[in-house]
């Protein structure tokens, strides 16, 4: 993910650039513990 960057001025001629980015990994497992067949319920 990239959230862009922002430049901050501390009241002097110096500036600070802050970059916002992150890496995300997701894993999911679904399992039903009953012996009955899976039936969609609406």
C-alpha positions in Angstrom: 0.0 0.0 0.0 1.2 3.5 -0.8 -0.4 6.4 1.1 1.7 9.1 -0.6 4.2 11.5 1.0 4.0 14.8 2.9 6.5 17.7 3.2 6.9 19.5 6.5 8.7 22.8 7.1 10.1 23.3 10.6 10.2 27.1 10.4 13.7 27.0 8.8 15.0 26.5 5.3 15.2 22.7 6.1 12.3 20.5 5.0 11.3 17.0 6.0 9.6 14.6 3.6 7.6 11.8 5.2 6.5 8.8 3.1 3.7 6.5 4.2 3.8 2.9 2.8 3.3 -0.6 4.2 3.4 -4.2 3.1 0.5 -6.5 4.1 0.1 -10.3 3.7 -3.1 -12.1 4.7 -3.9 -15.8 4.9 -7.3 -17.4 5.7 -8.6 -20.9 6.2 -12.2 -22.0 6.4 -13.2 -25.4 7.6 -16.5 -26.9 8.8 -16.3 -29.5 11.6 -19.7 -31.2 11.1 -20.3 -34.2 8.8 -23.4 -32.7 7.3 -23.2 -31.3 3.7 -22.9 -27.6 3.3 -26.2 -25.9 2.4 -26.7 -22.3 1.6 -29.3 -20.6 3.8 -30.9 -17.4 2.7 
